[in-house]
Amino acid sequence: MITFFSPRHELHAPAYEFFRGERVPCFESPARANFVLDELVARGHEVRAPVVDSLALLQQVHTPRYLAFLESAWRQWLALDAANETRQPFPSVWPVRSLRSDVEPFNFTARMGLYSMDNGSPLAAGTWAAAKAGTDAAASAAALLAAGERSAFCAIRPPGHHAGADFMGGYCFLNSAAVAAQALRAQGCARVAILDVDYHHGNGTQDIFYRRADVLVVNIHGDPRTEYPFYLGHADETGEGAGHGFNLNLPLPAGSRPEEWFASLDTACARIGRYQADALVVSLGLDIYAGDPISTFALQVDDFHSLGSRLKRLGLPTIFVLEGGYAAADLGVNAANVIDGFDRT
């Protein structure tokens, strides 16, 4: 399977985040993608640089106002104070419930809050460039499928599935899986399925496609009553309007065993089969691994071969997009096991 990778991911390298009230080094670090690249190269996989500019697709997935903010955010931050070059900006106020979100504030911190769902997505000087390289990879993977390939992998970061049409969150800024799905639609796929297997519900992807029937979104994830992102991902969220019936959430209790997780995967695959999708996008979150430091599912290294093998049996052209997974040293092996399980079935 051809892998798309860009070293520009390293431009997004914030120094710290806030986790459970503590200032800690970022779990989402450049080492993650580099471990994946090293393992894929060691196993002989072909690696290519992204070749497609995803800007037009981004404009179909995210709102103009949000894109304009994100692209210019670091410049806005520096314009406030040159010393901000060595500081990380975080939002501190959000327009919840009865507060207005239609008017963009002049204050930079307030604008950050307007476009953020949490304070867990620290910006850095290269955030836009790194995230854009990821969506370019997703668009390049879709172009590869249009040219006749049956699968491709995007070894990218920062992840994207928590980024909604007009907000960032959960380390995510631009939604690469949504871009891949939108590109596949533009290339003639009448129906696209997105399967998100990350431990944390892909709330941003759900948000983008919730009112559409041309993209089926299926999530297997930790129960949002106890697990991030908390406010979306319940089983009764099935889509609205034209999208009613085209969103499936399969929440599982924290600590679920591999056999329980794979039973949900079978349910997800059965729904994708009934949908008669023309192509599949997999939001490949590998924080379902037992060794992940911020998640509690219990999949083992060999289980990732089984995951790839099960997805291959769907018989669909497939794009894998790397999402979460914070046991960085093990991430490469787990990612490569999924790809090899898919390739060798």
N, C-alpha and C positions, 0 to 999 in steps of 0.2 A: 504494500500500500504506500502510495506517495504521501509524504508529510510536508506540510508547509510550515516554515519557521522563519522568523525574522529576529535578528539580534537587537532590533529596536525595542524589544520588550524590556531590555535592561534600562531604558531611559526612565521607566517608572520604577523608582526605588526609594519610596519614603522610608524614613528611619524608624518610625514608631507608630503605634496605634494605641487606642484605649480598649482594653479587654477586661470586662467585669470590674470596671472601676480603676484598673491599674494601667499605667503607661508601660507598654511592653514592646519589644522589637516586633516588626510586622511578620505575621504568619505568612502572608502572601508576599513572597520575596522573589527576586530574579533567579535564585538558585532552583526554584521549582521547574521552570521551563528548561533550564540548562541540564538538569538531571534527566529529564525526559529526552532531550536531544541526544545526550551522550549514550543512553541505553539504545535508542533507535539506531544510531550510527553503528554501535557495537554489534547489533544484530543484522546489519546490512541493509537497512531500509533506505530508500532514496529520499533525500531531503531537497526541497526547492524553496526559493524565496517567493513571496507573494508577487503577483504580476498584474493584478486587477485593482484599479482604484475603486474603492467602495463608497465614495462620497454620495453618488446619486442614490444608492441603496440606503445609506444612512438617513437620507432625507425622506425616505419612505417609511422608515422604522421609528425614527425619533423626531420630535418636534423641532422646528427651526429655532425657536427661542432657546431650547435646551442645548442644541448643538452650538449655537453662537456663544452661549455662556461657557461651555466646557472647553471649546477651542481657545478661548481668550482668557480663561480663569487665571492662569499663572501670571500672565501679563497684567491683569487687573490687580492681582495680589502684590506684585512688585511695585506697581504704580502708587500704592498706598504708602510704601516705605521701602527704600532700597535694602534695608536690613532684613526684609522678609525673605531674601534669597536663602537664608539659613533657617527659616521657620516653616512649619507646616500649618496650613490653614485648616480649621475645623469649623463646621457650623455649630451654632449654639442656640438657635431658635428656629422653629418649624411652623408652617401654617396649617395646624391641625384643625379638623372639624369646622367650627364656625368662623375661623379666620380666612381671609381672602387670599387666593393664589393667582388671581387673574392679573394683578398689577405687580410688575417687577420692581422691587425696591431699589433705591440708589445705593444703599449700604451694602458693601461686599459680603459681609458675614450673613446678612439677611438673604442676599441672593443665593449664597451657598445653601442656606436652609431651605429655600424655595425649591432647589433642585436636588436635595438630598433626602433619603429616607432614614438616615442614621448618621452618626459621627464616626463610622467605622470604615470610611473610604478616603484615607488621606491623599490629598493631591501632592504632586511633585512637579518639578519643572518639565519633565518629559511625559506626563500622564497622557495628554492628548495624542502625542506621536506614537506611544506604545500601544494604546488602545486602538488607534486607527490602523496600525500595522496588523493587529489581530483581526479586525473586520476586513482588511484587504486580503488576509489569508482565507477567511471564510468565503469571500467572493471569488477568490482564485480557485478554491476547492469546488465551488459550484460550477465554474467554467470548465474545470477538468471533467466533471461528470457529464456536462453537456457535450464534451468532445469524445465521449465514449468510455471513459473510465468508470468502474463500478463503485469505487470507494476512494476516500481521501481523509487524511487526519490533519487537523490544525493544532499544532503544539504551541499554543499561544498563552499569553498572559498580558495584562490582568484579565481575570475571567469576566463574563458578561451577563450571566443569566438573571442577576438581581437588578440590572439596569432596565428601567421601564421606558416608556415613550418619552417622558420628560423628567426623569430623575435618575440619580446614581445611588448606589448603596451596596453593602456587603462586598467591598473590594471591587465592584463592577461599575464601569463607566459607559461603555458602548456594548450593545448586545450582539455579539458575534453569531450566536445561533440563529437569532432572528434575521440577521443579514443573510446568512446562508439560506434560510427558508425563503426569504423574499427574492433572492437571486434565482433559486430554483423555480419559483413561480414565474418570474419574468422570462425564464428560459423555456417555458412551456409545460411545466409540471402542473397539472390541474389540481392535484391534491398532494400536499406535503404533510408529513407527520414529524413532530418534534418529540423525542423521548428524553426527558431529563432524569438522570439517575443520581444526581448530586444529593448528598445528605440533606442539604437545605433546599427548600422549595424554590423553584425558579419563578418567583413572583413577577419579575420584570417581563419574562417571556409570556407568562399568562396575561399580563396586562396588555401587551402589544397585540395579541391575537384573540382576545376574549370575545370579541364581537364579530369574528370571521369564521366562515365555514370552510375556507380553502386551506386552512392550516389547523390540523389536529394537534393539541398540546397535551401530553401525558407526563405526569410527574410522579416519581416514587421518592418519598422523602420522610424525614422525621416529622412527627406530629407537631403542627404549629402551636398547639396549646402549651408545649414545653420547649420547642426548638425554634431558633431563628429561621425565617423572618417574622414569626409569631402572628402576624395580622393577615396572612393569606396562606392558602394551601389546604383548606378543609375539603372534605369529600363532597359537600353539597355545592361547591362552586363548579358549575357545569357549562358556563358560557351564557351570554346574553344576546338577545335579538337573533340575527342570522347565525350567531355562533353558539346558540343553545344546543347542547349535546356534543360540542366539539372541544370540551376541556374535561380532562379526567385527572383527578388527584387521588393518589393512593398513599395516604399518610400511614406511617408505622410507628409504634412506640419506640422510644429511645431504648437502645440495647437489643433491638431485634436481631435474631439469629439468621445466618445465611439462608437456611431453608425457608424461613418466613419471607425474606427479601426476594428470593427467587420465585416464590409463589406469586408475589406481586408482579414480578417481571413477566411471568406467564400471562397474568391478567392484562398487563399493558400490551404485550405482543398480540394477544387475541383481539384487543380493541383496534390496534393498528391494522391488523389483517382485515377486520370488518370494514374499516374505513376505505380500504382499497387504495392506499397511498401509492403515488408514483415514485416517491423518494422519501428518505428518512434522514433527519438531522438528529444526532445524539449529543446532548449536552453531557459530556463525560466528566462528571464530578467523581473524583476518586477518594473523597473523604468518607466514603462508605467502608473504607478499610479499617480493620480492627485497631491498627496502630495510629490512627489519626489523632492529633492532640486536642481537637475541638469538636469531635463528633463521637457517636457511641454505637454505630452499627458494627458488625463483627465479621465482615468478609475477610477472607484470608488471601494470600498471594495467588494461589491456584484458582480461586473463585473467579478471578478476572479473565482467565482463559475461558471459563464457562460462560461468562457474560458475553464475550466476543462471539463465541460459537453460537449462543442462542440468538443473537441479533442477526447473524449471517443467515439463519434459517428463515428469516422473513423474506429473503430473496429480493431485497430492494437496493437500488443505488443509495449509498450511505455516506454521509459526512460526519465525522467525529470532531467535536470541538471541545478542547480541554477546558474544564471549569475549575472546581475546587479540588482540594487534596493537599493537606498541609504537613504530612509526614514526608518532608521534601526528599530525604535520601532514598525512600522507597517508592517515590512517585514514578520514577522512570521505569522500574520493573513492572509496576502495576499497569501503567499505561501501555507499555509494550506487550504485556500479556493479553490485554484486551485486543489489541491490533493483531497479534499473532493468532489469537483464538478465532478472530473473524476471518483472517486470510487463509487459514489452514483447514477450515471446515469444508 
